[in-house]
Amino acid sequence: MARILLLGRGQLGRALAGVLPLLGETTICCREKADLRYPDELGSFLDQLNPELIFNAAAYTKIDAAENDEETVMAINGEAPAALATWAKDHGAELIHFSTDYVFDGTKEEPYLETDEANPLNVYGRAKLKGDKAIERIGGSYFIFRTGWIYGPGGRNFPSTFLRLAQTRETLEVVDNQVGAPTSAEFLAISSILATFQPQKAYGLYNLTASGSISWYGLAQYLLKWATDRGALMTLKPENLIPVQKNPEYPAPRPANSVLSNAKFRRTFGIRSPEWPFGLDRYLETILGL
């Protein structure tokens, strides 16, 4: 049984926490125990636990707030992964790190490959890219899984927020010029674990999302119809769902195309990503109590 350290208690962290204890002695840490704002202090913390596998699902994810808090964001998303990678390499441990589609600028028309040049548009993306590059530079035994548009129980995400607003608002504006693949935290957790625990290690950088793509506005239409068709009471009517080019509540620029190619992951591990509605339907049944 491996000694496992899980960092992060968000949507992905919760999904990982539901599986990792079955595979080894798992310590689950949040900021009170391991504060990624102070990367220099992580080494002594890791020395105490001496993990064989480190799953880093912790990150600063408030995209817009990050624009005015660059020092903190760079510490958590950029410098802390470097500290984890250094300790892991020095102690023969494996690092499993989760990154983001926001390392790309979204100008490519096709899904992004792992080899495409990164060009983040905002502080959050630049900090995550800094972490990715540090892990690759340090080397050792690591996986980096880039993902995006995550949803899951117990966290803030677009589906739950939209449906909550649709139950009380008569009109809603939703961005129509950004596309991606809504990805279940449960799928992401299980797939990354399956890759990590394969006997033949294939370390490196991988994209890992659901298949297909849709815009935020298209997703809002899907959610509203899904809920209405199943008898959920919605104040918002389809004709009052308004597509817009930019939401003034979100000042940080976002990539127009957040679709990632999963081809490398599928070739390497034989795991095919489901189309994005598959996991979403299960999640909606849970949060709406259907």
CORWOLIN-V918897 format. One record per pair of residues at least 4 apart in sequence whose C-alpha atoms are under 6 Angstrom apart, sorted by the first residue. I is the first residue (numbers start at 1). J is the second residue. Records with the same first field share a line. If there is no record, write none. Layout:
BEGIN
I = J + J
END
This chain:
BEGIN
1 = 24
2 = 24
3 = 24 + 25 + 51 + 52
4 = 25 + 26 + 51 + 52 + 53
5 = 26 + 27 + 51 + 54
6 = 28 + 55
7 = 29 + 56 + 57 + 58
8 = 13 + 30 + 57 + 58
9 = 13 + 14
10 = 14
11 = 152 + 155
12 = 185
13 = 57
15 = 186 + 189
16 = 20 + 189
21 = 26
29 = 33
31 = 35
36 = 76 + 80
37 = 75 + 76
39 = 80
46 = 50
52 = 93
53 = 93 + 94 + 95
54 = 95 + 96
55 = 96
56 = 97
57 = 98
59 = 77
60 = 73
62 = 66
63 = 124
64 = 252
66 = 70
67 = 123
70 = 74
73 = 77
74 = 78 + 127
75 = 79 + 80
76 = 80
77 = 127 + 128 + 131
78 = 127 + 128 + 130 + 131
81 = 131
82 = 134 + 135
85 = 135
88 = 92 + 93 + 94
89 = 140
94 = 141 + 142
95 = 142
96 = 142 + 143
97 = 144
98 = 144 + 145 + 146
99 = 145 + 146
100 = 146 + 147 + 148
101 = 147 + 148 + 258
102 = 120 + 125
103 = 118 + 119 + 120 + 125 + 129
104 = 118 + 119 + 120
105 = 119 + 120 + 121 + 255
106 = 255 + 256 + 257
111 = 259 + 260 + 261
112 = 260 + 261
113 = 261
120 = 125 + 126
133 = 137
142 = 203
143 = 203 + 204 + 205
144 = 205
145 = 206 + 207 + 208
146 = 207 + 208
147 = 208 + 209
149 = 182 + 183
150 = 183 + 184 + 185
151 = 157 + 184 + 185
152 = 185
158 = 162
162 = 166
165 = 169
166 = 234 + 235 + 236
167 = 234 + 235
168 = 235
169 = 236
170 = 235 + 236
171 = 240 + 241
172 = 241
173 = 242 + 243
174 = 217 + 243 + 244
175 = 216 + 217 + 243 + 244 + 245 + 246
176 = 215 + 216 + 217 + 243 + 244 + 245
177 = 245
178 = 215 + 256 + 257
179 = 214 + 215 + 257 + 258
180 = 213 + 214 + 258 + 259
181 = 210 + 213
182 = 276
183 = 209 + 210
184 = 279
187 = 191
206 = 265
207 = 262
208 = 262
210 = 273 + 274 + 275 + 276
211 = 273 + 274 + 275 + 276
212 = 275
214 = 218
222 = 226
225 = 229
227 = 232
228 = 232
265 = 269
266 = 270 + 271 + 272
277 = 281
284 = 288
285 = 289 + 290
END
